[in-house]
Structure formats: C-alpha cells, structure tokens
Amino acid sequence: MPKIVSIGTALPKYRVSREDTKEFARNLYGEAYHDIDRLLAIFDNAAVDTRQFCVPKEWFSAPHSFGEKNALYIENGLALSQVSIENCLTEAQVEYGEIDVLMFVSTTGLSTPSMDARLIQMLPFRKNVRRMPLWGVGCAGGASSLSWAMEIACASPNAKILIVVTELCGLTFIRGDLSKAALVSSAIFADGSASVLVTGDKVKPKVSGARPCLAASATETLPDSLDVMGWQFYEDGFKVILSRDVPEITKTFMKNSIAKFLESKNLSFSDIKHFITHPGGAKVLEAYKDSLGLTDQHLRHAYHILRTCGNMSAATVLFILKKFLDELPDEQQSYGLIGALGPGFSSEVVLLHWD
C-alpha cells in the first residue's frame, strides 16, 4: 500500500494572541453590535490561544483590495510553501529531482499559473514533474489530497508524490464584513503550510521508523448543502459563508459517513486506535466526542494544534497527523482514521494502517 513517509510544516512569523484578536474585534465590530462584550466570549470559547499570520496585526486595521490581498497570498504562500517542502524532503532524505508528482492544495487565494507551476520555476524540481493543483475543497483539502495521492501511488507504485497544502486564511478577512460568520472566523482561522511525501509500494524508504500506509478513502456529499460553507466573492475579497449548524452536521452526517465507510471495510469504531480529526473549532471537536464516543486523549493533538496554531483550513489536519507520526515511531498493527469536512458540503475520510 502507499505510505506516508514524512511531513514538514511551516508557520509565518507574525504571532497573535487571543487578547490581541479580542481587542481587534472590539474595534472592528463594536459599532455594529451593542452587545460586543458578550460576543467576544466567542474568542474565549474558541480554544485558540495563539495564531500566526503572514502580515502583522496592524495590517488588519485598514481595508485592502482583493488585488492587494491576492498579491500577498502568492508572495507569502510561495515562501511559506518552500519552508514546509524543505522540512518534508529533509526529513525523508529525498531530493527535489526525485519527486514525480507535485500537488498544491489551497482555498484562500488565486493564482494562474497555479502555485505548483510557480514552485517548479523557483525550486529545483524536474521540469517533467506531474502537476495537480487542487482548489476549493477548504478544510477538507488535507484529507482529500491524501486520498488522491493514494490513488496515484496505487496506479504508479514507483512514484514519489509531494503534497503541498498552504492556506493564508488571514488574508481573507474583510474589514467591512460585520456578519457573525466573519466574527467567528476571525476567532479561529490562521495561516500555515504543510507538505507530505507519499510513496508507492515499490519505493524503498531512506529513513527508519514506522510510517502509516494509506489503506482506503471515501468522499460523501450532503444533499442541498451548498450554503453550509464557502465563499462569496466581492471587490475586497472572499466573504466567508459559515453555517452555525456545522457542529450538528458533524454529529450526524460525519458520524454516518464514517460508520458506512468502516462497515464497507469490515471494521468498526472500536478497531480504530488513532483519530486524526480536523478541528473546525472547539464545538466541532466536542461534536466528535459526543457522536463517536471519543475522549480528550483521543483528540489531544487536535486540541493542541487548535490551541497553538488555530484553524489553518486544509493544512490543519496534516499538522495533527505529524504529531501522531512523531509520537509513534515504533507503532505496529494499528488503524488510524483521518476525518475532515469542507465546502460541498462534503466529508473526507482516509483509513491509515501501521503494518
């Protein structure tokens, strides 16, 4: 089976605390909401202590055009991607020229030529490396990209596939958007990049240690759910669509998606030892606990990444997966399950197995 060999991560340099963002929100939303002090409890309940952005906090105090934001997305996205790529390849002891397929995953900016093409021009990849940009999958992008890498590796067992997931969520904040969805987003979302090396069966790893195989995956789309999560596009950028029903959908739709998937593989929830869940927010993690019977121990890495890094959209679940890989260098004969939800509204589930 295809195997996850290494994960490299990168965060931008501007760190923002919870108190910083509460003060920013008070200034931004205070005139629109007379009960702003009550609403600021959202920041305390979000379980995010610190986050990092590619721009300083002062940048958010003024309006910016979409063109300005997108130029920053390309510039900073490429720089941050390079760091996560180099961390990933260094850990795997793999050179740029060995990569056969380059995937780039993002939903927080636009680029044509796509970001993978730009990375090929700026870094020493082979010029015949296969390209696969993946856009618009949102928070599900990390899991979805692993699923596609598994399909490619099964078809090409000698392949080395590099996934690069970079999200600059801070650049999507719109100063003039005074909706509660925007307020919630400003409490949890952040910037980050993760790169993952996946190899086919016939590739011999250069480093020791247990690494999970990609065993199976599934996608399911909830009917009549286009309005649950996504973007509306305006002159000043991406206005967030974020339904308050996401935690409840996690309890029902996501639970059923996982149950059907496991049943199709002759497995049950009790067979899964490691749960690698995307933390859309604290309420989503609570929904996973309630619906799947999980404990804080099961979700310890998800809580840690949410608390210290925030929700970095598609990159987040890969940060969490790296924590598991680093913690389990000798793991054997166990199953893990990656789960994420994204615009569509769709669930992405990936089954891992440590041989």
C-alpha positions in Angstrom: 0.0 0.0 0.0 1.1 3.6 -0.5 2.9 5.1 2.5 3.2 8.5 4.2 6.9 8.9 4.6 7.3 12.4 6.0 5.5 15.7 6.9 7.1 19.1 7.0 5.3 22.1 8.4 5.8 25.9 8.4 4.2 28.9 10.2 4.6 32.6 9.3 6.4 34.9 11.6 3.6 37.2 13.0 2.2 35.7 16.2 -1.1 37.0 17.6 -2.5 36.2 21.0 -6.2 35.7 21.9 -6.2 39.1 23.7 -4.8 40.8 20.6 -7.6 39.4 18.4 -10.3 40.3 21.0 -9.1 43.9 21.1 -9.0 44.0 17.3 -12.6 42.6 17.1 -13.8 45.1 19.7 -12.6 47.9 17.5 -13.9 46.4 14.3 -17.4 45.2 15.5 -18.1 47.4 18.4 -20.2 49.9 16.5 -22.2 47.2 14.7 -23.0 45.2 17.9 -24.2 46.8 21.1 -23.5 43.6 22.9 -19.9 43.3 21.7 -18.6 42.2 25.1 -21.0 39.2 25.1 -20.0 38.3 21.6 -16.3 38.5 22.4 -16.9 35.4 24.5 -16.6 33.6 21.2 -12.8 34.2 21.3 -12.6 32.6 24.8 -14.7 29.6 23.8 -12.8 29.0 20.5 -9.9 27.3 22.4 -7.4 29.2 20.3 -4.6 30.8 22.4 -2.2 31.9 19.7 -2.1 32.0 15.9 0.3 33.2 13.2 -0.2 35.3 10.2 1.8 36.4 7.2 1.1 40.0 7.9 1.4 42.0 11.2 -1.8 42.6 13.3 -1.7 46.3 12.3 -2.3 45.3 8.7 -5.9 44.2 9.6 -6.8 47.7 10.9 -7.2 49.1 7.3 -9.3 47.9 4.3 -7.4 46.2 1.4 -8.4 45.4 -2.1 -8.7 41.8 -3.4 -5.7 42.6 -5.7 -3.5 43.6 -2.8 -4.5 40.6 -0.7 -4.0 38.1 -3.6 -0.6 39.5 -4.4 0.3 38.9 -0.7 -1.1 35.4 -1.0 1.1 34.5 -3.9 4.3 36.1 -2.4 3.8 34.7 1.1 2.3 31.4 0.0 5.3 30.5 -2.1 7.7 31.5 0.7 5.9 29.5 3.3 5.4 26.5 1.0 9.2 26.4 0.3 9.9 26.1 4.0 7.4 23.2 4.6 8.7 21.5 1.4 12.3 21.6 2.5 11.4 20.4 6.0 9.5 17.5 4.5 12.2 16.5 2.0 15.0 16.8 4.5 13.2 14.5 6.9 12.7 11.9 4.2 16.2 12.4 2.8 14.7 12.9 -0.7 15.9 15.4 -3.3 13.7 17.7 -5.3 14.6 15.9 -8.5 13.2 12.6 -7.2 9.6 14.0 -7.0 7.4 12.6 -9.7 4.1 14.3 -8.8 3.6 17.8 -7.2 0.1 18.6 -5.8 -0.7 22.0 -4.5 -3.8 22.5 -2.3 -5.3 25.8 -1.2 -8.6 27.7 -1.0 -7.5 31.1 0.3 -6.1 32.8 -2.8 -6.0 32.6 -6.6 -3.1 32.1 -9.0 -2.8 31.4 -12.7 -0.3 30.0 -13.5 -1.1 27.9 -10.4 1.1 27.8 -7.4 2.6 24.4 -8.2 3.8 25.8 -11.5 5.4 28.7 -9.7 7.1 26.3 -7.3 8.5 24.3 -10.2 10.1 27.5 -11.6 11.5 28.7 -8.2 12.7 25.3 -6.8 14.9 22.5 -8.4 12.1 20.2 -9.3 12.4 18.2 -12.6 10.6 20.1 -15.4 8.7 16.9 -16.3 7.2 16.6 -12.8 3.4 15.9 -13.0 1.3 18.8 -11.7 -2.0 18.6 -9.8 -3.5 21.8 -8.3 -6.5 21.3 -6.1 -8.6 24.3 -5.2 -11.9 25.0 -3.4 -12.0 22.0 -1.1 -11.5 24.1 2.0 -10.9 22.4 5.3 -11.2 19.0 3.7 -8.2 19.6 1.4 -5.6 17.9 3.6 -7.6 14.7 3.8 -8.7 14.9 0.1 -5.1 15.3 -1.1 -4.0 12.2 0.7 -6.8 10.3 -0.9 -5.8 11.5 -4.4 -2.1 10.7 -3.6 -3.1 7.2 -2.6 -4.9 6.7 -6.0 -1.9 7.9 -7.9 0.6 5.8 -5.9 -1.6 2.7 -6.4 -1.5 3.3 -10.2 2.2 4.2 -10.2 3.9 2.1 -7.4 7.4 3.7 -8.1 6.0 7.2 -7.7 7.1 9.8 -5.1 4.2 12.3 -4.6 4.7 15.6 -2.8 1.6 17.2 -1.5 1.9 20.9 -0.5 -1.0 22.4 1.4 -0.8 26.2 2.1 -3.6 28.3 3.5 -3.3 32.0 4.3 -6.7 32.4 6.0 -5.9 35.8 7.5 -5.8 37.4 4.0 -9.4 36.5 3.5 -10.7 38.6 6.4 -12.7 41.6 5.1 -12.8 44.6 7.3 -16.2 45.7 6.1 -17.8 42.3 6.8 -19.7 42.7 10.1 -21.5 39.3 9.9 -21.4 36.9 12.8 -19.8 34.3 10.4 -17.0 36.7 9.9 -16.7 37.3 13.7 -16.5 33.6 14.3 -13.9 33.2 11.5 -11.8 36.0 13.0 -11.7 34.0 16.2 -10.3 30.7 14.8 -8.7 30.9 11.4 -4.9 31.3 10.8 -2.1 30.8 8.3 0.1 27.7 7.8 1.7 25.3 5.4 2.2 21.5 5.5 4.0 19.3 2.9 3.6 15.5 2.8 5.6 12.9 0.9 3.7 9.8 -0.2 5.4 6.9 -2.0 4.2 3.9 -3.9 4.8 0.3 -2.9 8.0 -0.2 -4.8 9.8 2.8 -3.3 12.2 1.9 -0.5 12.3 4.5 2.3 15.7 6.0 3.2 14.8 6.6 6.8 13.8 4.1 9.5 10.7 4.2 11.8 7.1 3.2 11.5 5.1 5.1 8.9 1.4 4.5 8.2 0.0 3.2 4.9 -2.9 4.8 3.1 -5.3 1.9 3.1 -8.6 3.3 1.8 -10.6 6.5 1.5 -14.1 7.8 0.8 -15.9 11.1 0.0 -19.6 11.8 0.6 -21.5 15.0 -0.2 -24.5 16.1 1.8 -27.6 16.9 -0.4 -28.7 20.5 -0.6 -25.8 21.8 1.4 -24.0 24.4 -0.8 -24.8 27.1 1.7 -23.1 25.4 4.7 -19.6 26.6 4.0 -17.7 28.5 1.3 -17.0 32.0 -0.2 -18.9 34.8 -1.7 -16.6 36.9 -3.9 -16.5 40.7 -3.7 -14.2 43.5 -4.8 -12.5 43.4 -1.4 -12.0 39.7 -1.3 -13.5 36.4 -0.1 -16.5 36.8 2.2 -17.0 33.7 4.4 -20.0 31.5 4.4 -20.1 29.5 7.6 -23.3 27.9 8.9 -23.8 27.7 12.7 -25.0 24.1 12.0 -21.6 22.7 11.3 -21.2 21.1 14.8 -24.6 19.4 14.5 -23.8 18.2 11.0 -20.6 16.7 12.4 -22.7 14.7 14.9 -25.0 13.3 12.3 -23.6 13.4 8.7 -20.0 12.9 9.6 -20.8 10.1 12.0 -22.9 8.3 9.4 -20.2 8.8 6.7 -17.5 7.2 8.9 -19.8 4.4 10.0 -20.7 3.5 6.4 -17.1 3.7 5.4 -15.8 1.4 8.2 -18.6 -1.1 7.6 -17.6 -1.3 3.9 -14.1 -2.3 5.1 -15.4 -4.8 7.7 -14.3 -2.5 10.5 -16.0 -0.8 13.4 -15.2 2.3 15.5 -13.6 0.0 18.1 -11.0 -1.1 15.6 -9.6 2.5 15.2 -6.9 3.4 17.6 -5.9 6.8 16.3 -8.4 9.5 15.4 -6.9 12.3 13.3 -9.8 14.8 13.0 -9.7 18.3 11.6 -10.7 20.7 14.4 -13.0 23.1 12.7 -13.3 24.7 16.1 -13.8 23.7 19.7 -17.5 22.9 19.1 -16.7 20.6 16.2 -14.3 18.7 18.4 -17.0 18.4 21.1 -19.3 17.1 18.4 -16.7 14.4 17.5 -16.6 13.4 21.2 -20.3 13.2 21.6 -21.1 11.4 18.4 -18.1 9.0 18.2 -17.5 8.4 21.9 -14.1 9.9 21.7 -12.1 11.3 24.7 -9.8 14.2 25.2 -7.0 11.8 25.0 -8.1 10.6 21.5 -8.2 14.3 20.4 -5.2 15.6 22.3 -3.2 16.5 19.2 -6.2 18.2 17.6 -6.8 20.3 20.7 -3.1 21.1 20.9 -2.9 22.3 17.3 -6.1 24.3 17.6 -4.9 26.0 20.7 -1.4 26.8 19.5 -1.9 27.3 15.7 -5.6 27.9 15.2 -7.6 26.5 12.2 -5.3 26.7 9.2 -8.0 25.2 7.0 -6.7 22.3 4.9 -3.3 22.3 6.4 -4.5 21.7 10.0 -5.2 18.0 9.8 -1.7 17.5 8.5 -0.1 19.3 11.4 -2.1 17.0 13.6 -1.1 13.9 11.6 2.6 15.0 12.0 2.1 15.0 15.8 0.9 11.4 15.6 3.8 10.3 13.4 6.4 11.9 15.7 4.8 10.3 18.7 4.6 6.8 17.2 8.0 5.8 15.7 7.5 2.2 16.6 3.8 1.7 16.0 2.6 -1.6 14.6 -0.6 -3.3 13.6 -3.0 -0.5 14.3 -5.5 1.6 12.4 -5.9 5.3 12.2 -8.7 7.4 10.7 -8.4 10.9 9.2 -11.6 12.9 9.0 -12.4 16.3 7.7 -15.4 18.3 6.4 -15.3 21.0 3.7 -17.4 23.1 1.2 -19.8 21.0 -0.8 -20.7 20.1 1.9 -18.6 17.0 1.9 -16.9 14.6 4.3 -13.4 13.2 3.5 -12.3 10.0 5.3 -8.9 8.3 5.0 -8.0 5.0 6.6 -4.4 4.5 7.8 -2.7 1.3 8.8 0.6 0.9 10.6 1.9 -2.5 9.4 
